[in-house]
Amino acid sequence: MAKLKSVFFCQNCGNESSKWLGRCPACGEWNTFVEEVVNKAPASSSIKKGVSIVSANDERTRPVLIENIEVTQEVRFDTKCAEFNRVLGGGLVPGSMVLIGGEPGIGKSTLVLQVVLNIEGKKTLYVSGEESLNQLKMRAERLGSYANKQCYFVSDNSLERIFTHIKNVQPELLIIDSIQTIETELVESAAGSVSQVRECAAQILRYAKESNTPVLMIGHITKDGTIAGPKILEHIVDTVIQFEGDQHYMYRILRAIKNRFGSTSEIGIFEMQHSGLREVSNPSEMLMSHNNLGLSGTAIGAMIEGIRPLLIEVQALVSTAAYGTPQRSATGFDARRLNMLLAVLEKRVGFKLSQKDVFLNIAGGLKVSDPALDLAVISAILSSNMDIAIDPSVCLAGEIGLTGEIRPINRIEQRISEAEKLGFKKIVIPRFKNMDVSGRQIQVLTAEKVEDAFKILFA
């Protein structure tokens, strides 16, 4: 008979301890240990005697030389969603396990439901532990017409009953929404605990690998933005995808944090509408407004998000400090980097901004971290300070150093091609050696220092 054992688990990283600890020795977080009761199964009698329970003739137990390993070609199936396929690396791989995380209300369930309803010719089982069948029906009707006529839905949170449904349906694709709501009888703790999530995920992974069935699994995240549950959950799955964005804006970004079958540099961009998520195939046109002609304080920067070039609008407002202490505010941009750029403008270029309020905004609600956007940021700030508009046909790309130089950036060819495709006449970039720009319809202007770029923009 199985023995009951009381164990303490860290809710942040899943570290196990025999007693309560104030601070987790693995992740360093405080007050994260909770007590859970688990079953301690007795060891098998055959193992105690030293007898192997696996046959020696089993193919899986034989070591094989690397040249004798047979490689089979991965056969992916199309999800009918180009942006989702891009992040996965070309489609779903049979037997793979994909974990999708994101903030509450960001659209995780809507994304997965929209994808599975558009897959043709694949028998699908959608297991929901959070919503009833009526709620799923209402969401499906809001999404409109669908092509998958073999999509079965069940509202259940018992792992044992879920495997019974799997045996009856024999699906070619399994959806778990969400893993934190599923519980098994083998573990006596509540659903969503570290031990429950770990055991349920391990059994679902075993089913996926043995049956060669792909599994899409939705997971909750903590207040820090990481996947809730033990860290081992991210290790055992094949792909971890983060669905992020601001709920007050319409754009959502799908990015891969881990991908065993593709690159983690790809991103997918969606627009949230009342009828579901719409794929944004050319986000540069949507992230730039075309009604700011003649207005100061705006500049277009060429950035790289993942491996996709994007042209994005940077907005700045500089005004005299009304309350003595100047304010520095940035939305979608690192505030510390903004302070650094303002210090470079004052020290190296000579513009006095210490007694002025500076507000910076990245249009579209996106959060950017590409240092190549520095040149567009300081140009927008200077444009607002002098109240002189920048030519809307000019695009900017360059990283600013502490000495005031414009440093080289990566993938400059992609940025130039994106600006040329969208009809820009000029692009200001750092000076490169041995770069061929002949044959392009866009004029490529180079600058070594910040002063050189300002002469081009405001001459």
ZAMARGU-4260 file (C-alpha; in steps of 0.2 Angstrom, whole numbers, plus 5000, padded with zeros to 4 digits):
<rodrens>
0) 5000/5000/5000 | 5006/5017/4996 | 5013/5028/5010 | 5008/5046/5013 | 5022/5058/5014
5) 5022/5077/5018 | 5033/5087/5006 | 5036/5105/5004 | 5037/5113/4987 | 5043/5130/4981
10) 5028/5137/4971 | 5041/5148/4960 | 5053/5134/4954 | 5047/5118/4960 | 5061/5114/4972
15) 5057/5100/4985 | 5061/5100/5003 | 5057/5089/5018 | 5054/5104/5029 | 5048/5122/5027
20) 5060/5135/5022 | 5058/5154/5023 | 5069/5156/5007 | 5071/5144/4993 | 5089/5139/4991
25) 5086/5136/4972 | 5078/5152/4966 | 5081/5163/4981 | 5062/5168/4983 | 5055/5171/5000
30) 5039/5163/5007 | 5036/5152/4992 | 5036/5135/5001 | 5019/5126/5003 | 5016/5109/5011
35) 5008/5095/5000 | 5004/5077/5003 | 5010/5065/4990 | 5010/5046/4988 | 5026/5037/4991
40) 5025/5021/4981 | 5034/5006/4988 | 5049/5000/4977 | 5045/4985/4966 | 5050/4968/4973
45) 5059/4964/4957 | 5070/4979/4959 | 5074/4976/4977 | 5081/4959/4971 | 5091/4967/4957
50) 5081/4959/4943 | 5078/4970/4928 | 5059/4973/4924 | 5064/4977/4906 | 5068/4963/4894
55) 5086/4962/4888 | 5079/4959/4870 | 5069/4976/4870 | 5076/4987/4856 | 5075/5002/4867
60) 5088/4995/4879 | 5101/4992/4866 | 5115/5006/4864 | 5117/5011/4845 | 5131/5019/4836
65) 5127/5036/4829 | 5130/5030/4811 | 5117/5017/4814 | 5103/5028/4820 | 5090/5030/4806
70) 5084/5048/4804 | 5066/5050/4798 | 5060/5066/4790 | 5049/5077/4800 | 5031/5078/4793
75) 5023/5094/4799 | 5005/5098/4796 | 4999/5115/4792 | 4988/5124/4805 | 4981/5136/4792
80) 4988/5150/4802 | 5004/5158/4794 | 5009/5168/4809 | 5007/5152/4821 | 5016/5141/4808
85) 5030/5154/4808 | 5033/5154/4826 | 5032/5134/4827 | 5045/5133/4813 | 5034/5127/4799
90) 5019/5119/4808 | 5015/5106/4821 | 5027/5091/4823 | 5018/5074/4827 | 5022/5069/4845
95) 5027/5087/4850 | 5021/5096/4865 | 5018/5114/4864 | 5015/5125/4879 | 5007/5142/4877
100) 5008/5155/4891 | 5001/5172/4893 | 4993/5185/4905 | 4974/5182/4909 | 4963/5189/4896
105) 4976/5191/4883 | 4968/5179/4871 | 4977/5162/4873 | 4961/5152/4872 | 4954/5162/4858
110) 4970/5159/4848 | 4971/5140/4851 | 4952/5138/4847 | 4953/5149/4831 | 4968/5138/4826
115) 4960/5121/4829 | 4943/5126/4821 | 4952/5130/4805 | 4963/5114/4803 | 4955/5103/4790
120) 4955/5084/4790 | 4962/5082/4808 | 4951/5074/4822 | 4954/5086/4837 | 4949/5084/4855
125) 4948/5101/4865 | 4948/5098/4884 | 4943/5113/4894 | 4945/5114/4912 | 4940/5132/4914
130) 4925/5134/4903 | 4909/5125/4900 | 4903/5119/4883 | 4891/5133/4882 | 4905/5146/4884
135) 4915/5137/4871 | 4900/5137/4859 | 4898/5155/4861 | 4916/5159/4858 | 4916/5148/4842
140) 4901/5157/4836 | 4909/5174/4839 | 4924/5168/4828 | 4913/5164/4814 | 4913/5150/4801
145) 4926/5136/4804 | 4933/5122/4793 | 4936/5108/4805 | 4921/5097/4806 | 4929/5084/4817
150) 4933/5095/4833 | 4926/5087/4849 | 4924/5097/4865 | 4924/5091/4883 | 4923/5101/4899
155) 4933/5090/4912 | 4947/5092/4924 | 4950/5074/4929 | 4966/5067/4920 | 4959/5049/4922
160) 4942/5054/4913 | 4952/5064/4900 | 4962/5048/4895 | 4945/5039/4894 | 4939/5052/4882
165) 4955/5051/4872 | 4953/5032/4871 | 4935/5034/4864 | 4939/5048/4852 | 4957/5043/4846
170) 4961/5062/4841 | 4975/5067/4830 | 4977/5083/4840 | 4974/5086/4858 | 4971/5103/4867
175) 4973/5105/4886 | 4965/5122/4892 | 4974/5124/4904 | 4986/5112/4913 | 4984/5121/4930
180) 4966/5115/4930 | 4969/5097/4927 | 4971/5085/4942 | 4975/5067/4944 | 4970/5054/4958
185) 4988/5049/4960 | 4992/5065/4969 | 4982/5071/4984 | 4985/5090/4983 | 4974/5103/4974
190) 4974/5106/4956 | 4987/5119/4951 | 4999/5114/4964 | 5017/5110/4959 | 5015/5091/4961
195) 4999/5090/4952 | 5005/5101/4937 | 5021/5090/4936 | 5012/5073/4937 | 4999/5078/4924
200) 5011/5086/4912 | 5022/5070/4913 | 5008/5058/4909 | 5001/5069/4895 | 5019/5070/4888
205) 5021/5051/4889 | 5004/5049/4879 | 5010/5062/4866 | 5027/5052/4863 | 5019/5035/4863
210) 5004/5039/4852 | 5014/5052/4841 | 5000/5064/4844 | 5004/5083/4845 | 4998/5092/4861
215) 4994/5110/4863 | 4994/5115/4881 | 4989/5132/4888 | 4997/5137/4904 | 4995/5151/4917
220) 5009/5164/4921 | 5014/5171/4937 | 5015/5190/4941 | 5033/5190/4936 | 5028/5184/4918
225) 5034/5166/4920 | 5025/5150/4917 | 5016/5145/4933 | 5021/5128/4941 | 5037/5119/4942
230) 5051/5124/4931 | 5052/5106/4925 | 5036/5110/4915 | 5046/5121/4903 | 5060/5108/4902
235) 5049/5093/4897 | 5039/5101/4883 | 5046/5103/4866 | 5041/5121/4863 | 5037/5136/4875
240) 5027/5150/4867 | 5023/5167/4875 | 5008/5176/4869 | 5010/5194/4875 | 5003/5212/4872
245) 4994/5226/4881 | 4976/5223/4884 | 4972/5241/4881 | 4980/5240/4863 | 4974/5229/4849
250) 4991/5221/4844 | 4997/5204/4851 | 5014/5196/4848 | 5017/5177/4848 | 5035/5173/4852
255) 5044/5156/4855 | 5055/5155/4871 | 5060/5137/4867 | 5058/5127/4852 | 5066/5111/4848
260) 5060/5110/4830 | 5063/5128/4824 | 5071/5145/4828 | 5066/5155/4843 | 5069/5171/4833
265) 5053/5171/4824 | 5038/5181/4830 | 5020/5181/4825 | 5009/5197/4826 | 4990/5197/4828
270) 4977/5211/4829 | 4963/5208/4842 | 4946/5211/4834 | 4928/5208/4840 | 4928/5192/4828
275) 4944/5185/4835 | 4962/5187/4830 | 4967/5193/4813 | 4985/5189/4806 | 4995/5205/4803
280) 5006/5200/4788 | 5013/5218/4785 | 5014/5226/4803 | 5025/5240/4797 | 5010/5249/4788
285) 4999/5247/4804 | 5012/5253/4816 | 5014/5270/4807 | 5001/5283/4806 | 4999/5293/4790
290) 4991/5309/4798 | 5006/5317/4806 | 5012/5326/4791 | 5020/5343/4796 | 5019/5338/4815
295) 5035/5339/4826 | 5041/5326/4838 | 5038/5311/4827 | 5051/5300/4818 | 5051/5283/4810
300) 5063/5270/4816 | 5068/5253/4807 | 5069/5240/4821 | 5071/5221/4821 | 5059/5211/4831
305) 5065/5193/4831 | 5071/5191/4813 | 5057/5202/4806 | 5061/5220/4801 | 5048/5233/4807
310) 5046/5251/4804 | 5038/5259/4819 | 5033/5277/4824 | 5042/5285/4839 | 5033/5300/4847
315) 5041/5313/4858 | 5035/5328/4868 | 5047/5340/4876 | 5040/5355/4886 | 5046/5366/4900
320) 5046/5358/4917 | 5030/5366/4926 | 5034/5360/4944 | 5053/5362/4945 | 5058/5344/4944
325) 5058/5338/4926 | 5049/5322/4922 | 5055/5308/4911 | 5042/5296/4905 | 5043/5282/4892
330) 5030/5270/4886 | 5036/5255/4877 | 5054/5260/4879 | 5067/5258/4892 | 5067/5273/4904
335) 5085/5270/4909 | 5090/5270/4891 | 5080/5286/4888 | 5090/5295/4902 | 5106/5289/4894
340) 5101/5296/4877 | 5096/5313/4885 | 5113/5314/4894 | 5122/5311/4877 | 5112/5325/4869
345) 5117/5337/4883 | 5135/5332/4885 | 5140/5328/4867 | 5129/5338/4857 | 5125/5353/4868
350) 5106/5353/4869 | 5100/5358/4887 | 5086/5347/4892 | 5089/5346/4910 | 5075/5358/4914
355) 5062/5351/4902 | 5050/5337/4903 | 5052/5323/4891 | 5039/5311/4886 | 5042/5296/4874
360) 5029/5284/4867 | 5031/5270/4855 | 5016/5269/4844 | 5005/5254/4843 | 5007/5249/4861
365) 5023/5238/4857 | 5038/5236/4869 | 5054/5238/4860 | 5072/5234/4865 | 5081/5235/4849
370) 5096/5248/4852 | 5095/5253/4833 | 5080/5263/4838 | 5091/5276/4847 | 5093/5287/4833
375) 5074/5288/4830 | 5072/5292/4848 | 5084/5306/4849 | 5078/5313/4833 | 5060/5314/4839
380) 5065/5322/4855 | 5075/5335/4846 | 5061/5338/4833 | 5049/5342/4847 | 5062/5353/4857
385) 5065/5364/4841 | 5047/5362/4835 | 5053/5357/4818 | 5045/5342/4809 | 5056/5328/4801
390) 5053/5324/4783 | 5040/5309/4783 | 5049/5301/4769 | 5065/5298/4780 | 5068/5283/4790
395) 5081/5281/4804 | 5091/5266/4811 | 5107/5267/4822 | 5113/5264/4840 | 5120/5279/4850
400) 5136/5277/4860 | 5140/5287/4876 | 5153/5297/4865 | 5140/5303/4853 | 5145/5291/4839
405) 5132/5281/4829 | 5137/5263/4831 | 5134/5249/4817 | 5119/5238/4819 | 5115/5221/4813
410) 5104/5216/4798 | 5105/5233/4790 | 5101/5225/4773 | 5084/5219/4780 | 5080/5237/4787
415) 5084/5245/4771 | 5074/5233/4760 | 5059/5236/4772 | 5060/5255/4771 | 5061/5253/4752
420) 5046/5242/4751 | 5036/5254/4760 | 5040/5269/4749 | 5053/5279/4760 | 5064/5290/4750
425) 5079/5291/4762 | 5086/5281/4776 | 5099/5287/4788 | 5111/5273/4795 | 5128/5271/4803
430) 5143/5271/4791 | 5147/5254/4785 | 5162/5248/4775 | 5160/5238/4759 | 5141/5240/4758
435) 5134/5240/4740 | 5118/5251/4739 | 5118/5252/4720 | 5102/5248/4711 | 5091/5253/4726
440) 5076/5266/4724 | 5080/5272/4742 | 5094/5285/4745 | 5105/5278/4759 | 5113/5292/4769
445) 5127/5288/4782 | 5132/5297/4798 | 5146/5294/4810 | 5140/5305/4824 | 5124/5312/4831
450) 5128/5329/4824 | 5130/5322/4806 | 5113/5314/4807 | 5105/5331/4814 | 5113/5340/4799
455) 5104/5328/4787 | 5087/5330/4796 | 5087/5348/4800 | 5098/5356/4787
</rodrens>
